[in-house]
Amino acid sequence: MPINLEIKIQMDSHESALTVLNNLSAEYVKVINQKDIYYSLPGSLLKLRVEDEVESLIKYNRDEVNDRFSNYNVIYMKSTGTEQFFNSIFTVEAVVIKKRILYMYNNTRIHLDTVQGLGTFMEFETLVLNGLDDARERFNFLIKKFNIDTTKQIKCSYRDLIINK
């Protein structure tokens, strides 16, 4: 099961983040339109992600108290229309619609998100490759470069923000 170290920060705009990304020569990947349908699953988060023409089912667990390490599994669907199928067998808890601008830097996915009904955010997902210490080092490098106040991080999913809105 892959593991990420994550952070989520709300922002007024992505302008300052884009400047840092440019200075780092981070790799621009693409703009993604995502719809995440969260289903009720005790002890874990389960979502169907509809991303342009790709659909995937993602199950993950994340420590929301300390460092935000998460482990996750992804199943990619070969057919479309899975939303209706899953909605007929699972209880929908929340739907999150967002525009995501994806960048990569040193095995960290950097998301510049605009979430419908919530606002503007930035997320890092640093992939654990060579141990937790290596991931923390790469993650903390970006925290410093972006001048992020980690006491202001959001320690929950967009699902929780939508539900508690």
C-alpha angles and dihedrals in degrees: 000000000000118000130212133188107219145190132179124197129180114228137189089227140342093244098104092042091053090053091053092045089052092048090050091048087232114183114256106218109176149294113268129195107210136187115188117193110196118207130199110263118155113235097008143052117249123186139168108220117205105193115177100295098343125089125193137170113225126192118185145163123206134185103234094179106058127010108349099244113162133186119205147176126209128199115191117214121225095202134050124234095061091129092069091045095050092042088058094055105030133052111249111226101177144346119219120193118190146160109226127194106201126208130171127213124170094333093315120121109217113199124196100194133190105192121197110246094004110061138226125343144166124214134186122203109186112192115227105231109146101024136298095284092056091049091049091050094052091042094049090049089061093043088058095043092052091041091231120181099219091198086071096053119125110238100199140063127268084252090065092046091052093046093048095043 
